[in-house]
Amino acid sequence: MEKIILGIDPGTNMMGYGVIRVSGKKAEALALGVIDLRKFSDHYLKLGHIFERITGIIDSYLPDEMAIEAPFFGKNVQSMLKLGRAQGVAMAAAIQRQVPITEYAPLKIKMAITGNGAASKEQVADMLRRMLHLDKEEVGRFLDATDALAAAYCHFLQMGRPETDKKYSSWKDFVNKNKDRQSSSPIGKKSPDS
């Protein structure tokens, strides 16, 4: 089954985006780039531009899902507020187009891509370049774009894993909470003629 995933790395000066196509257990990069917001001096104009561009990217690639990096907590409250607004506007564009959204912490994305939650942007970009067979020039231009691609790829990696937030007290509890995963065949039951 094929699926298109849009990854977003929110920013107030540069917002990265990356699009991957998933076919079975393989992923390929379709697009990566940045939305350059440096030319807008007014924060509200930046937000309007983010909405227009994200909506345009969604209309171009028709993603089935969006993965977005959660803002990390910094010391500057005003910067955090502006970053949260930028993320919210990108999410609103996806909601308007009925694209489901999953949010990932930066640490989780780095762990999924490199195995190291403290990896640098360059390490993430290099690992993505190797995994998705990208040109060095294509990857090295904007690290915000590769961060967005990393969010999409992290989402792809999470798709094949069962939910880990379920807790079980016993095997019986596991069976009761996973009835949809059970086979209707009578394994272990003896047939009447045996």
For each residue, the residues with C-beta under 8 A, 3 or more apart:
1: 23 24
2: 21 22 23
3: 21 22 64 65 159
4: 19 20 21 22 30 61 62 63 64 65
5: 19 20 22 63 64 65 66 67 152 155 156
6: 17 18 19 57 58 61 63 65 66 67 94 99 152
7: 16 17 18 19 20 66 67 68 69 148 149 150 151 152 153 154 155
8: 15 16 17 54 66 67 68 69 87 90 148 151
9: 15 16 17 18 68 69 144 145 147 148 150 151
10: 15 68 69 71 83 86 87 90
11: 14 15 16 37 83 86 144
12: 15 37 43 46 79 82 83 86
13: 36 37 38
14: 11 34 35 36 37 38 142 144
15: 8 9 10 11 12 34 35 37 50 53 86 90 144 148
16: 7 8 9 11 32 33 34 35 142 143 144 145 146 147 148 149
17: 6 7 8 9 31 32 33 34 35 54 57 145 148
18: 6 7 9 29 31 32 145 146 148 149 150 151 152 153
19: 4 5 6 7 29 30 31 32 57 61 63 152
20: 4 5 7 27 28 29 30 132 149 152 153 156
21: 2 3 4 27 28 30
22: 2 3 4 5 26 27 156 159
23: 1 2 26 27 28
24: 1
25: 160
26: 22 23
27: 20 21 22 23 132 153 156
28: 20 21 23 132
29: 18 19 20 32 132 134 149
30: 4 19 20 21 61
31: 17 18 19 57 61
32: 16 17 18 19 29 138 145 146 148 149
33: 16 17 142 145
34: 14 15 16 17 142 144 145
35: 14 15 16 17 49 50 53 54
36: 13 14 39
37: 11 12 13 14 15 40 46 49 50
38: 13 14
39: 36
40: 37 43 45 46 49
41: 45
42: 45 46
43: 12 40 46 47 82 85
44: 47 48
45: 40 41 42 48 49
46: 12 37 40 42 43 49 50 86
47: 43 44 50 51 85 86 89
48: 44 45 51 52
49: 35 37 40 45 46 52 53
50: 15 35 37 46 47 53 54 86 89 90 93
51: 47 48 54 55 89 90 92 93
52: 48 49 55 56
53: 15 35 49 50 56 57
54: 8 17 35 50 51 57 58 89 90 93 94
55: 51 52 58 59 93 96 97
56: 52 53 59 60
57: 6 17 19 31 53 54 60 61
58: 6 54 55 61 62 63 66 93 94 97 99
59: 55 56 62 97
60: 56 57
61: 4 6 19 30 31 57 58
62: 4 58 59
63: 4 5 6 19 58 66 99
64: 3 4 5 99 100
65: 3 4 5 6 99 100 101 102 155
66: 5 6 7 8 58 63 91 94 99 100 101 102
67: 5 6 7 8 101 102 103 104 151 152 154 155
68: 7 8 9 10 87 90 91 101 102 103 104 151
69: 7 8 9 10 103 104 105 106 109 147 148 151
70: 87 103 104 105 106
71: 10 80 83 84 87
72: 105 106
73: 80
74: 79 80
75:
76: 79 80
77: 80 81
78: 81 82
79: 12 74 76 82 83
80: 71 73 74 76 77 83 84
81: 77 78 84 85
82: 12 43 78 79 85 86
83: 10 11 12 71 79 80 86 87
84: 71 80 81 87 88
85: 43 47 81 82 88 89
86: 10 11 12 15 46 47 50 82 83 89 90
87: 8 10 68 70 71 83 84 90 91
88: 84 85 91 92
89: 47 50 51 54 85 86 92 93
90: 8 10 15 50 51 54 68 86 87 93 94
91: 66 68 87 88 94 95 101
92: 51 88 89 95 96
93: 50 51 54 55 58 89 90 96 97
94: 6 54 58 66 90 91 97 99 100 101
95: 91 92 98 99 101
96: 55 92 93
97: 55 58 59 93 94
98: 95
99: 6 58 63 64 65 66 94 95
100: 64 65 66 94
101: 65 66 67 68 91 94 95
102: 65 66 67 68 155 158
103: 67 68 69 70
104: 67 68 69 70 108 109 151 154 155
105: 69 70 72 108 109
106: 69 70 72 109 110
107: 110 111 117
108: 104 105 111 112 117 154
109: 69 104 105 106 112 113 124 147 150 151 154
110: 106 107 113 114 116 117 118 119 124 150
111: 107 108 114 115 116 117
112: 108 109 150 153 154 157 158
113: 109 110 119 124 127 128 131 150 153 154
114: 110 111 119 123 124 127
115: 111
116: 110 111 119 123
117: 107 108 110 111
118: 110
119: 110 113 114 116 123 124 127
120: 123 124
121: 124 125 143 146 147
122: 125 126 143
123: 114 116 119 120 126 127
124: 109 110 113 114 119 120 121 127 128 143 146 147 150
125: 121 122 128 129 139 140 143 146
126: 122 123 129 130 139
127: 113 114 119 123 124 130 131
128: 113 124 125 131 132 134 139 146 149 150 153
129: 125 126 132 133 134 135 136 139
130: 126 127 133
131: 113 127 128 153
132: 20 27 28 29 128 129 149 153
133: 129 130
134: 29 128 129 138 139
135: 129 138 139
136: 129 139 140
137: 140 141
138: 32 134 135 141
139: 125 126 128 129 134 135 136 146
140: 125 136 137
141: 137 138 145
142: 14 16 33 34 145 146
143: 16 121 122 124 125 146 147
144: 9 11 14 15 16 34 147 148
145: 9 16 17 18 32 33 34 141 142 148 149
146: 16 18 32 121 124 125 128 139 142 143 149 150
147: 9 16 69 109 121 124 143 144 150 151
148: 7 8 9 15 16 17 18 32 69 144 145 151 152
149: 7 16 18 20 29 32 128 132 145 146 152 153
150: 7 9 18 109 110 112 113 124 128 146 147 153 154
151: 7 8 9 18 67 68 69 104 109 147 148 154 155
152: 5 6 7 18 19 20 67 148 149 155 156
153: 7 18 20 27 112 113 128 131 132 149 150 156 157
154: 7 67 104 108 109 112 113 150 151 157 158
155: 5 7 65 67 102 104 151 152 158 159
156: 5 20 22 27 152 153 159
157: 112 153 154 160 161
158: 102 112 154 155 161
159: 3 22 155 156
160: 25 157
161: 157 158 164
162:
163: 166
164: 161
165:
166: 163 177
167:
168: 171 173 174 177
169: 173
170: 173 174
171: 168 174 175
172: 175 176
173: 168 169 170 176 177
174: 168 170 171 177 178
175: 171 172 178 179 182
176: 172 173 179
177: 166 168 173 174
178: 174 175 181 182
179: 175 176 182
180:
181: 178
182: 175 178 179
183: 187
184:
185:
186: 189 191
187: 183
188:
189: 186
190: 194
191: 186 194
192:
193:
194: 190 191
